[in-house]
Amino acid sequence: MNTEAIWIFLTTQGVDFGLKVIGALIAWAVGRWLIGLAQRLVATALERGKRMDPTLSHYLVSILGVLLNIVLILSILDMFGVRTTSFAVLLAGAGLAIGTAWGGLLTHFAAGVFLQVLRPYKVGDYVTVGGGINGTVKELGLFGTTIITPDNVVTTVGNNKVLSDPIQNFSQLAFRRVDVTAKVANGVDVNQAIELLKAAVSQIPNVSTEQPPDVEILQFTPEGPLLAVRPYTHTDHYWQVYFDTHKAVVRTFGSAGYPTPETPLVHRNITPPAVA
């Protein structure tokens, strides 16, 4: 190690280089604080406007943060004498390597842009995406969609994965169907059971009044007819109506005195083997 060269560097340029490093650190800290402040101000302004969809506003705030961070980095590099044109040439030379390494991220970014244009869902919607992940949309980010699943787990799905697989939006329509089955025993008046269930299910809180509940025979079984009990409700009340419908079936059949369906016994005549 050439200690003389190091000493010459420290005595001639060390102080200047150290001041640049300190200035860069201060600029980075102040710049990051200003970027966060700018994002919060823009987000607040978009929320107060009340015309901007929350999904789009979050997306715009994220893009603003990325752009301001790029400007901050270029400014810090300029403090060390790395000009913007030189930096652009450097990026152009490494473009192939960066494109290969970041190809997946760029794909997710492009998919996020298409999701903003197509708008299959928005923040707050209950969806199924990414091949079976279901929950409430918390954020549509630059590269992924954040979902809170029913068991309160935060899950992030890449935007390209979301766009490539089927998307089910349960919040887009006014109501959805709740599927419940109820079996009545053989000998019970099925038509009476259907009317009793229709009346009971219609009284459940949050059941849609626009679409009356469907109660029909789904299939016949050895124990008795299997009924399809299908009330309609908004997604926000789905599980409440689902469980209350089961309770209504038990309460209605119990009040009517219906017996519990039992599997009929099947007697088989077994012929003993012949004795030689």
C-alpha positions in Angstrom: 0.0 0.0 0.0 1.4 3.4 -1.0 1.0 5.4 2.2 2.6 8.4 0.6 0.0 8.6 -2.1 -2.8 8.2 0.5 -1.2 11.0 2.6 -1.0 13.3 -0.4 -4.7 12.6 -1.2 -5.8 13.2 2.4 -3.8 16.5 2.6 -4.8 17.8 -0.7 -8.3 16.5 -1.4 -9.4 14.7 1.8 -11.0 17.6 3.4 -12.9 18.5 0.3 -14.0 14.9 -0.2 -15.1 14.6 3.4 -17.2 17.8 3.2 -18.8 16.3 0.0 -19.7 13.1 1.9 -21.1 15.0 4.8 -23.1 17.3 2.4 -24.4 14.2 0.5 -25.6 12.6 3.8 -27.3 15.8 4.8 -28.8 16.2 1.4 -30.1 12.6 1.4 -31.7 13.0 4.9 -33.3 16.4 4.1 -34.3 15.2 0.6 -36.0 12.1 1.9 -37.9 14.1 4.5 -39.0 16.6 1.8 -40.1 13.7 -0.5 -42.2 12.2 2.3 -43.7 15.6 3.0 -44.5 16.1 -0.6 -46.2 12.7 -0.9 -48.3 13.4 2.2 -49.3 16.8 0.9 -50.3 15.4 -2.5 -52.2 12.5 -0.8 -54.1 14.9 1.4 -55.0 17.1 -1.5 -56.2 14.1 -3.5 -58.3 12.9 -0.6 -59.9 16.3 0.0 -60.8 16.5 -3.7 -63.2 13.5 -3.1 -63.3 13.0 -6.9 -60.1 10.9 -7.1 -60.4 7.2 -6.6 -58.3 6.0 -3.7 -56.6 3.3 -5.9 -55.5 5.9 -8.4 -54.4 8.4 -5.8 -52.2 5.8 -4.1 -50.7 4.9 -7.4 -49.9 8.5 -8.3 -48.3 9.2 -4.9 -46.1 6.1 -5.4 -45.0 7.3 -8.9 -44.3 10.8 -7.4 -42.1 9.2 -4.8 -40.1 7.2 -7.3 -39.5 10.3 -9.6 -38.5 12.5 -6.7 -36.0 9.9 -5.4 -34.4 9.7 -8.9 -34.0 13.5 -8.9 -32.5 13.3 -5.4 -30.0 10.6 -6.4 -29.0 12.6 -9.5 -28.5 15.7 -7.4 -26.3 13.9 -4.9 -24.2 12.4 -7.8 -23.8 15.9 -9.2 -22.3 17.0 -5.9 -19.4 14.5 -6.6 -18.9 15.7 -10.1 -20.9 12.9 -11.8 -22.9 14.9 -14.4 -26.4 13.9 -15.5 -25.2 13.2 -19.0 -22.5 10.9 -17.8 -25.0 9.1 -15.6 -27.3 8.6 -18.5 -24.5 7.2 -20.6 -23.7 4.8 -17.7 -27.3 3.7 -17.5 -27.4 3.2 -21.3 -24.3 1.0 -21.2 -25.7 -1.1 -18.4 -29.2 -1.2 -19.9 -29.1 -4.8 -21.1 -28.0 -6.1 -17.7 -30.5 -3.9 -15.8 -33.3 -5.0 -18.2 -32.5 -8.6 -17.6 -32.3 -8.3 -13.8 -35.3 -6.0 -13.5 -37.4 -7.6 -16.2 -39.8 -9.1 -13.7 -40.3 -5.8 -11.9 -40.8 -3.9 -15.1 -43.5 -6.5 -16.1 -45.3 -6.0 -12.8 -45.0 -2.2 -13.3 -46.5 -2.4 -16.8 -49.3 -4.7 -15.5 -50.0 -2.1 -12.7 -50.5 0.6 -15.4 -53.0 -1.7 -17.2 -54.8 -2.4 -14.0 -55.2 1.3 -13.5 -56.6 1.7 -17.0 -58.9 -1.4 -17.0 -60.0 -0.8 -13.3 -61.2 -4.4 -12.5 -61.2 -3.4 -8.8 -60.4 -0.5 -6.5 -59.3 -0.1 -2.9 -61.8 -1.5 -0.5 -63.2 -4.1 -2.9 -63.4 -7.8 -1.9 -61.7 -9.8 -4.7 -60.2 -13.1 -5.6 -56.9 -12.7 -7.6 -53.6 -14.5 -8.2 -55.1 -17.9 -8.6 -57.2 -18.1 -5.4 -56.1 -15.4 -3.0 -59.2 -13.6 -1.7 -59.6 -10.6 0.5 -60.1 -6.8 0.7 -57.9 -4.7 -1.6 -55.7 -2.4 0.6 -53.5 -0.9 -2.1 -52.7 -1.1 -5.7 -48.9 -0.4 -5.8 -46.4 0.1 -8.5 -45.4 -3.5 -8.6 -48.0 -5.4 -6.6 -51.5 -5.4 -5.1 -51.8 -5.6 -1.3 -54.7 -7.6 0.0 -56.0 -8.3 3.5 -57.3 -11.8 3.7 -60.3 -12.8 5.8 -58.0 -14.2 8.5 -56.4 -10.7 8.8 -53.1 -11.5 6.9 -51.5 -8.9 4.7 -50.7 -10.5 1.3 -49.0 -8.9 -1.7 -49.5 -10.3 -5.2 -47.5 -9.2 -8.1 -49.5 -7.1 -10.6 -48.5 -9.3 -13.5 -49.8 -12.4 -11.6 -53.0 -10.5 -10.9 -53.5 -9.5 -14.5 -52.6 -13.0 -15.8 -55.1 -14.9 -13.7 -58.9 -14.5 -13.5 -60.1 -11.7 -11.3 -63.3 -12.0 -9.3 -64.7 -8.8 -7.8 -67.4 -9.5 -5.3 -68.1 -5.8 -4.5 -68.9 -4.5 -7.9 -72.5 -5.5 -7.9 -75.2 -4.5 -5.4 -75.6 -8.0 -3.9 -74.3 -11.5 -4.1 -75.8 -14.9 -3.5 -75.3 -16.9 -0.3 -75.4 -20.7 -0.8 -76.7 -22.9 2.0 -78.3 -26.4 1.9 -81.0 -27.9 4.2 -82.2 -31.5 4.1 -85.7 -32.5 5.1 -86.7 -36.0 6.2 -88.8 -38.3 4.0 -92.5 -37.8 4.7 -92.1 -34.1 5.4 -94.3 -31.8 3.3 -91.6 -30.3 1.1 -93.7 -27.4 -0.2 -94.5 -26.4 3.4 -90.8 -26.5 4.3 -90.0 -24.3 1.4 -92.5 -21.6 2.3 -91.5 -21.7 6.0 -87.8 -21.2 5.0 -88.6 -18.4 2.6 -90.4 -16.5 5.3 -87.7 -17.1 7.9 -84.8 -16.2 5.7 -86.5 -13.0 4.5 -86.5 -11.8 8.1 -82.7 -12.1 8.5 -81.0 -8.7 8.9 -79.2 -7.4 5.7 -80.9 -9.9 3.4 -81.6 -8.1 0.1 -85.2 -6.9 -0.4 -84.7 -6.4 -4.1 -83.9 -10.1 -4.8 -86.1 -12.5 -2.7 -84.4 -15.6 -1.3 -84.5 -18.7 -3.5 -85.5 -22.0 -1.7 -85.9 -24.9 -4.1 -85.3 -28.7 -4.2 -81.6 -29.2 -5.2 -81.6 -33.0 -5.3 -83.2 -36.1 -3.8 -81.2 -38.3 -1.4 -82.0 -41.5 0.5 -82.6 -39.4 3.7 -85.0 -37.0 2.0 -85.0 -34.0 -0.4 -82.0 -31.6 -0.2 -83.1 -28.0 -0.4 -81.0 -25.1 -1.8 -81.5 -22.0 0.5 -80.1 -19.0 -1.3 -80.6 -15.5 0.2 -78.9 -12.4 -1.4 -76.9 -9.8 0.4 -74.0 -7.3 0.0 -70.5 -8.6 0.3 -70.0 -6.7 3.6 -72.7 -8.8 5.3 -72.0 -12.1 3.5 -70.8 -14.2 6.5 -73.4 -12.7 8.9 -76.2 -13.8 6.5 -74.5 -17.1 5.8 -74.4 -18.1 9.5 -77.8 -16.6 10.3 -79.3 -18.6 7.5 -78.1 -21.8 9.1 -79.6 -20.8 12.4 -82.9 -19.9 10.6 -83.0 -23.5 9.1 -82.5 -25.1 12.5 -85.0 -22.8 14.2 -87.6 -23.2 11.5 -87.4 -27.0 11.2 -87.4 -27.3 15.0 -90.5 -25.1 15.4 -92.3 -27.1 12.7 -91.4 -30.4 14.5 -89.7 -31.9 11.5 -87.7 -35.1 12.3 -84.0 -35.3 11.8 -83.3 -37.0 8.4 -81.9 -40.5 9.0 -80.1 -42.8 6.5 -82.4 -45.8 5.8 -81.0 -49.1 6.6 -80.3 -51.4 3.7 -80.7 -55.1 4.3 -78.7 -57.4 2.1 -79.3 -61.1 1.7 -76.0 -62.8 1.7 -76.0 -66.3 0.4 -73.6 -68.6 2.3 -71.0 -70.3 0.2 -71.7 -73.8 -0.9 -70.1 -76.5 1.2 -68.3 -79.1 -0.9 
